[in-house]
Amino acid sequence: MPPLTDYEARIVHEISAWKGERLGLYGRVTNGITRPFAWALKRIVPEVAARKAIEAAYATSDWLASPAEVLDKGGVKNLEELRHKSLELSDRLADRIGLGSQTVAFVDGAVTGAGGFMLAAADVGALAVVALRAIHRLGHCYGYPLDQPQDRAYVLGILMVAGIRSPVERLELLGKLEKVENWVLAETVEALALESLSKQFLKLASLEAVPGVGAIFGSAANVVFVRHVLNAARRIFQERWLRENGKIDEPILPPAIPPAATTPASP
């Protein structure tokens, strides 16, 4: 097994710390604020409609996630080359991609938040497109085209991981993602993800319906959510890159990189 560089060793530590994070203060506060508005929004947009919006968003995000920018900035002819370049290069590319995704999320939250319940429903699909496109583009940064049929469950699973704030539940889902090429498990992961994500996106959209401050709450919630998505996707792709380059052992269950002792949550 080739030795880890100093940079890679630091990333291993960061992945371990991420796996031990719990729900932060922001999540606990917003859960309390959104409860009554989420109930009201469900009467306008039922979960089955939110699920269909997320399914449609996946197709749109896949179409929008062109690898051209990553190829140009990475100086490679195809994405697979990035799988064997350096982790540091992929991380730099991911930083650039992340900034753009957060900006789009902010604008989306401000626009739909200004319309209250009337536009909050539209944010379910719009925010899903932003988040799913961000995952696709981050995967490109690490050399993964994400263009195979089973990648649909993998990407939706990553999005689901981003909303899980319990270390135990996070590790359980990460273990399933490691085996998502199994078709039966892929279908299970996708079904679980769509059910969980429909509830989560309705909760986020309900923040935009808070009277008087919907635009502020909507923008803040969208940016924080996309930030969590980017962080989760980065950690998952980093570990996959390290494993496929022989830098860490092939994980089965538990994952190759064990969770650290519970660390303070990110905001």
C-alpha positions as CSV (number, residue, x, y, z in Angstrom):
1,M,0.0,0.0,0.0
2,P,1.6,3.4,-1.0
3,P,2.1,5.7,2.0
4,L,-0.2,8.6,2.6
5,T,1.2,12.1,1.9
6,D,1.0,14.7,4.6
7,Y,-1.9,16.2,2.8
8,E,-3.7,12.9,2.4
9,A,-3.2,12.1,6.1
10,R,-4.8,15.4,7.0
11,I,-7.8,14.6,4.8
12,V,-8.2,11.2,6.5
13,H,-8.4,13.0,9.8
14,E,-11.0,15.4,8.5
15,I,-13.1,12.6,7.0
16,S,-13.0,10.9,10.4
17,A,-14.0,14.1,12.2
18,W,-16.9,14.6,9.8
19,K,-18.2,11.1,10.4
20,G,-18.5,11.9,14.1
21,E,-20.4,15.2,13.8
22,R,-23.9,15.6,15.3
23,L,-26.8,17.9,14.6
24,G,-25.6,21.5,15.1
25,L,-27.4,24.4,16.7
26,Y,-28.6,25.8,13.4
27,G,-30.4,22.5,12.6
28,R,-32.0,22.3,16.1
29,V,-33.3,25.9,15.8
30,T,-34.6,25.6,12.3
31,N,-36.4,22.3,13.1
32,G,-38.3,24.2,15.8
33,I,-39.1,27.2,13.5
34,T,-40.2,25.1,10.5
35,R,-42.5,22.6,12.3
36,P,-45.8,24.6,11.9
37,F,-45.0,26.0,8.5
38,A,-43.9,22.5,7.2
39,W,-47.3,21.2,8.3
40,A,-49.0,23.9,6.3
41,L,-46.9,23.5,3.3
42,K,-47.6,19.8,3.1
43,R,-51.3,20.7,2.6
44,I,-50.2,22.6,-0.5
45,V,-47.4,20.3,-1.7
46,P,-47.9,16.7,-0.5
47,E,-44.8,14.5,-0.1
48,V,-45.6,12.6,-3.3
49,A,-45.5,15.8,-5.3
50,A,-42.2,16.7,-3.6
51,R,-40.8,13.3,-4.5
52,K,-41.8,13.7,-8.2
53,A,-40.1,17.1,-8.1
54,I,-36.9,15.6,-6.8
55,E,-37.0,12.8,-9.4
56,A,-37.4,15.5,-12.2
57,A,-34.6,17.5,-10.6
58,Y,-32.2,14.6,-10.9
59,A,-32.7,14.4,-14.7
60,T,-32.3,18.2,-15.0
61,S,-29.2,18.3,-12.8
62,D,-27.6,15.4,-14.7
63,W,-28.1,17.3,-17.9
64,L,-26.8,20.6,-16.5
65,A,-23.7,19.1,-14.9
66,S,-21.3,19.5,-17.8
67,P,-17.7,18.3,-17.1
68,A,-16.3,21.0,-19.4
69,E,-15.2,23.4,-16.7
70,V,-13.6,20.7,-14.6
71,L,-11.7,19.3,-17.6
72,D,-10.4,22.8,-18.5
73,K,-9.4,23.9,-15.0
74,G,-7.9,20.4,-14.2
75,G,-5.9,20.4,-17.4
76,V,-7.1,16.9,-18.4
77,K,-8.7,15.4,-21.4
78,N,-11.1,13.1,-19.6
79,L,-12.4,12.9,-16.0
80,E,-10.8,9.5,-15.4
81,E,-7.4,11.2,-15.4
82,L,-8.3,13.1,-12.2
83,R,-8.8,9.8,-10.5
84,H,-5.0,9.3,-10.6
85,K,-3.7,12.8,-10.4
86,S,-3.5,14.2,-6.9
87,L,-6.1,14.6,-4.2
88,E,-5.0,18.1,-3.6
89,L,-5.8,19.0,-7.2
90,S,-9.2,17.5,-7.0
91,D,-9.9,19.4,-3.7
92,R,-8.9,22.7,-5.4
93,L,-11.3,22.1,-8.2
94,A,-14.0,21.2,-5.7
95,D,-13.5,24.5,-3.9
96,R,-14.2,26.4,-7.1
97,I,-17.3,24.4,-7.9
98,G,-18.6,24.8,-4.3
99,L,-18.5,28.6,-4.4
100,G,-20.8,28.8,-7.5
101,S,-23.3,26.3,-6.0
102,Q,-23.7,28.3,-2.8
103,T,-24.2,31.5,-4.7
104,V,-27.0,29.9,-6.8
105,A,-28.6,28.5,-3.6
106,F,-28.6,32.0,-2.0
107,V,-30.3,33.6,-5.0
108,D,-32.9,30.8,-5.2
109,G,-33.7,31.2,-1.5
110,A,-34.1,35.0,-1.8
111,V,-36.4,34.8,-4.8
112,T,-38.7,32.1,-3.6
113,G,-38.6,33.4,-0.1
114,A,-40.0,36.7,-1.2
115,G,-43.1,34.9,-2.5
116,G,-44.0,33.1,0.7
117,F,-46.1,29.9,0.3
118,M,-46.8,30.7,-3.3
119,L,-43.2,30.2,-4.3
120,A,-41.9,28.1,-1.4
121,A,-43.4,25.0,-3.2
122,A,-41.3,25.8,-6.3
123,D,-38.2,25.8,-4.2
124,V,-38.4,22.1,-3.6
125,G,-37.5,21.3,-7.2
126,A,-35.2,24.3,-7.7
127,L,-33.1,23.6,-4.6
128,A,-33.0,19.9,-5.5
129,V,-31.5,20.8,-8.9
130,V,-28.9,23.0,-7.3
131,A,-27.9,20.3,-4.7
132,L,-27.9,17.4,-7.2
133,R,-25.9,19.4,-9.8
134,A,-23.4,20.3,-7.1
135,I,-22.9,16.6,-6.3
136,H,-22.5,15.6,-9.9
137,R,-19.9,18.4,-10.5
138,L,-18.0,17.5,-7.3
139,G,-17.9,13.9,-8.5
140,H,-16.3,15.1,-11.7
141,C,-13.6,16.9,-9.7
142,Y,-12.5,13.6,-8.3
143,G,-12.7,11.8,-11.6
144,Y,-16.1,10.2,-11.4
145,P,-18.5,10.8,-14.4
146,L,-21.5,9.5,-12.4
147,D,-23.1,8.5,-15.7
148,Q,-24.0,4.8,-14.9
149,P,-27.5,3.7,-14.0
150,Q,-26.6,2.8,-10.4
151,D,-25.1,6.3,-10.0
152,R,-28.6,7.7,-9.6
153,A,-29.0,5.8,-6.3
154,Y,-25.4,6.8,-5.3
155,V,-26.0,10.5,-5.9
156,L,-29.3,10.6,-4.2
157,G,-27.7,8.7,-1.3
158,I,-25.0,11.3,-1.0
159,L,-27.7,14.0,-0.8
160,M,-29.5,12.0,1.9
161,V,-26.2,11.7,3.9
162,A,-25.9,15.5,3.9
163,G,-29.1,15.8,5.9
164,I,-28.2,13.1,8.4
165,R,-26.8,14.6,11.6
166,S,-26.6,11.3,13.6
167,P,-23.2,9.6,13.3
168,V,-24.7,6.2,13.7
169,E,-27.2,6.7,10.9
170,R,-24.6,8.4,8.7
171,L,-22.3,5.4,9.0
172,E,-25.1,3.0,8.3
173,L,-26.0,4.8,5.1
174,L,-22.4,5.2,4.0
175,G,-22.0,1.4,4.4
176,K,-24.9,1.0,1.9
177,L,-23.4,3.4,-0.5
178,E,-20.2,1.4,-0.6
179,K,-22.3,-1.5,-2.1
180,V,-24.7,0.5,-4.3
181,E,-23.5,-1.3,-7.4
182,N,-25.7,-4.1,-6.1
183,W,-29.0,-3.5,-8.0
184,V,-31.3,-4.6,-5.2
185,L,-29.5,-2.4,-2.7
186,A,-29.4,0.5,-5.2
187,E,-33.1,0.4,-5.5
188,T,-33.5,0.3,-1.7
189,V,-31.1,3.3,-1.2
190,E,-33.0,5.2,-3.9
191,A,-36.4,4.5,-2.3
192,L,-35.1,5.5,1.1
193,A,-33.5,8.6,-0.2
194,L,-36.5,9.9,-2.1
195,E,-38.7,9.3,0.9
196,S,-36.3,11.1,3.3
197,L,-35.5,13.9,0.8
198,S,-39.1,14.8,0.1
199,K,-39.6,15.5,3.8
200,Q,-36.3,17.4,4.1
201,F,-36.9,19.6,1.1
202,L,-40.4,20.5,2.3
203,K,-39.0,21.5,5.6
204,L,-36.4,23.7,4.0
205,A,-39.0,25.2,1.6
206,S,-41.2,26.0,4.6
207,L,-38.6,28.4,6.0
208,E,-39.3,30.6,3.0
209,A,-43.0,30.9,4.1
210,V,-42.1,32.4,7.5
211,P,-44.0,35.8,7.4
212,G,-41.8,38.8,6.9
213,V,-38.5,37.0,6.9
214,G,-39.0,34.3,4.3
215,A,-36.4,35.7,1.9
216,I,-33.8,36.0,4.7
217,F,-34.5,32.5,6.2
218,G,-34.8,31.0,2.7
219,S,-31.4,32.3,1.6
220,A,-29.7,31.3,4.8
221,A,-31.2,27.8,4.9
222,N,-30.4,27.1,1.3
223,V,-26.8,28.2,1.6
224,V,-26.3,26.2,4.8
225,F,-27.9,23.1,3.3
226,V,-25.9,23.3,0.1
227,R,-22.8,23.8,2.2
228,H,-23.6,20.5,4.1
229,V,-24.2,18.8,0.7
230,L,-20.9,20.0,-0.6
231,N,-19.1,18.9,2.5
232,A,-20.7,15.4,2.5
233,A,-20.0,14.9,-1.2
234,R,-16.4,16.0,-0.8
235,R,-15.8,13.6,2.1
236,I,-17.4,10.7,0.3
237,F,-15.5,11.3,-2.9
238,Q,-12.2,11.9,-1.1
239,E,-12.5,8.6,0.7
240,R,-13.5,6.8,-2.5
241,W,-10.4,8.4,-4.3
242,L,-8.1,7.3,-1.4
243,R,-9.5,3.8,-1.5
244,E,-9.3,3.4,-5.2
245,N,-5.7,4.7,-5.3
246,G,-4.7,2.1,-2.7
247,K,-4.1,4.7,0.1
248,I,-6.5,3.1,2.5
249,D,-7.9,-0.4,2.9
250,E,-11.1,-1.4,1.0
251,P,-13.9,-0.8,3.4
252,I,-16.7,-3.3,3.9
253,L,-18.5,-2.5,7.2
254,P,-17.6,-0.6,9.2
255,P,-16.0,1.8,6.8
256,A,-12.2,1.9,6.3
257,I,-12.0,5.3,8.0
258,P,-13.7,4.9,11.4
259,P,-15.6,7.7,13.0
260,A,-13.7,9.9,15.4
261,A,-15.0,10.5,18.9
262,T,-18.0,12.7,18.5
263,T,-16.8,16.2,17.5
264,P,-18.6,19.6,17.7
265,A,-21.1,20.0,14.8
266,S,-20.5,22.3,11.9
267,P,-22.9,25.3,11.8
